[in-house]
Amino acid sequence: MRRPIELGEYTSEAFNSLCARLGVVQSMGRVGSALDNAAAESFNSLIKVEYIHRHQFATRSEARLRIATWITDFYNPRRRHSAAAGLAPIEFERTIREARANHQQHGQAA
């Protein structure tokens, strides 16, 4: 059984460094704020309505594989999101990376 991760672990220097190395931008609000979790809750609801409740799976392994395939083949590359300016997640992430790269180039040139 996995042990629960403490809030302090998410705010530790080691975790922050790992996120920076991987290009992950952390988002943490106040304790008890539902806003940080809104995107995850929306995704969980959507995947249940659009995929899981429409299919039957013989085993947990089959469910994991088919759900992961749905996410990588449909959700990330093609499904548009209102919270991402109408872009699919992969396209939205690409625009964010380009904007950060441009910002860093302009910041270094100054």
DOKEVEX-283686 format. One record per residue (C-alpha): residue in three letters; x, y, z; residue number from 0. Coordinates in steps of 0.2 Angstrom, whole numbers, m for minus. Layout:
N
{'ALA', {X, Y, Z}, NUM};
...
This chain:
110
{'MET', {0, 0, 0}, 0};
{'ARG', {6, 17, m4}, 1};
{'ARG', {9, 30, 10}, 2};
{'PRO', {0, 46, 8}, 3};
{'ILE', {10, 61, 2}, 4};
{'GLU', {10, 75, 14}, 5};
{'LEU', {7, 93, 8}, 6};
{'GLY', {25, 97, 14}, 7};
{'GLU', {32, 85, 1}, 8};
{'TYR', {23, 95, m13}, 9};
{'THR', {31, 111, m7}, 10};
{'SER', {49, 104, m4}, 11};
{'GLU', {64, 110, m13}, 12};
{'ALA', {67, 93, m20}, 13};
{'PHE', {50, 92, m27}, 14};
{'ASN', {50, 110, m34}, 15};
{'SER', {67, 106, m42}, 16};
{'LEU', {60, 90, m50}, 17};
{'CYS', {45, 100, m57}, 18};
{'ALA', {57, 114, m64}, 19};
{'ARG', {68, 101, m73}, 20};
{'LEU', {53, 92, m80}, 21};
{'GLY', {45, 109, m86}, 22};
{'VAL', {30, 107, m74}, 23};
{'VAL', {22, 123, m68}, 24};
{'GLN', {15, 120, m51}, 25};
{'SER', {m1, 127, m45}, 26};
{'MET', {m6, 128, m27}, 27};
{'GLY', {m19, 139, m19}, 28};
{'ARG', {m25, 140, m1}, 29};
{'VAL', {m28, 125, 9}, 30};
{'GLY', {m46, 120, 6}, 31};
{'SER', {m48, 130, m11}, 32};
{'ALA', {m58, 120, m23}, 33};
{'LEU', {m51, 130, m38}, 34};
{'ASP', {m34, 121, m40}, 35};
{'ASN', {m44, 104, m41}, 36};
{'ALA', {m57, 111, m54}, 37};
{'ALA', {m48, 105, m70}, 38};
{'ALA', {m45, 87, m62}, 39};
{'GLU', {m63, 86, m57}, 40};
{'SER', {m69, 91, m74}, 41};
{'PHE', {m58, 78, m82}, 42};
{'ASN', {m64, 65, m71}, 43};
{'SER', {m82, 69, m74}, 44};
{'LEU', {m79, 70, m93}, 45};
{'ILE', {m70, 53, m94}, 46};
{'LYS', {m83, 45, m85}, 47};
{'VAL', {m97, 52, m96}, 48};
{'GLU', {m89, 51, m113}, 49};
{'TYR', {m80, 35, m111}, 50};
{'ILE', {m81, 24, m96}, 51};
{'HIS', {m100, 23, m94}, 52};
{'ARG', {m101, 19, m113}, 53};
{'HIS', {m90, 4, m112}, 54};
{'GLN', {m89, m12, m103}, 55};
{'PHE', {m72, m20, m98}, 56};
{'ALA', {m68, m38, m94}, 57};
{'THR', {m54, m34, m82}, 58};
{'ARG', {m46, m20, m73}, 59};
{'SER', {m31, m22, m85}, 60};
{'GLU', {m41, m20, m100}, 61};
{'ALA', {m50, m5, m93}, 62};
{'ARG', {m33, 3, m89}, 63};
{'LEU', {m26, 0, m106}, 64};
{'ARG', {m42, 6, m115}, 65};
{'ILE', {m44, 22, m105}, 66};
{'ALA', {m25, 26, m107}, 67};
{'THR', {m27, 24, m126}, 68};
{'TRP', {m43, 35, m126}, 69};
{'ILE', {m33, 48, m117}, 70};
{'THR', {m18, 48, m128}, 71};
{'ASP', {m27, 45, m145}, 72};
{'PHE', {m42, 56, m142}, 73};
{'TYR', {m42, 67, m127}, 74};
{'ASN', {m25, 75, m127}, 75};
{'PRO', {m23, 77, m146}, 76};
{'ARG', {m40, 81, m152}, 77};
{'ARG', {m53, 86, m139}, 78};
{'ARG', {m55, 104, m138}, 79};
{'HIS', {m57, 113, m121}, 80};
{'SER', {m65, 129, m116}, 81};
{'ALA', {m53, 132, m102}, 82};
{'ALA', {m39, 131, m115}, 83};
{'ALA', {m45, 144, m127}, 84};
{'GLY', {m54, 130, m137}, 85};
{'LEU', {m38, 121, m140}, 86};
{'ALA', {m34, 102, m138}, 87};
{'PRO', {m22, 99, m123}, 88};
{'ILE', {m7, 95, m134}, 89};
{'GLU', {m9, 111, m144}, 90};
{'PHE', {m12, 121, m129}, 91};
{'GLU', {4, 115, m120}, 92};
{'ARG', {13, 118, m137}, 93};
{'THR', {8, 136, m137}, 94};
{'ILE', {12, 138, m118}, 95};
{'ARG', {30, 131, m122}, 96};
{'GLU', {32, 143, m136}, 97};
{'ALA', {26, 158, m126}, 98};
{'ARG', {39, 153, m112}, 99};
{'ALA', {53, 151, m124}, 100};
{'ASN', {49, 168, m133}, 101};
{'HIS', {48, 176, m116}, 102};
{'GLN', {65, 169, m110}, 103};
{'GLN', {73, 174, m127}, 104};
{'HIS', {67, 192, m125}, 105};
{'GLY', {72, 192, m106}, 106};
{'GLN', {90, 187, m110}, 107};
{'ALA', {91, 199, m125}, 108};
{'ALA', {87, 214, m113}, 109};
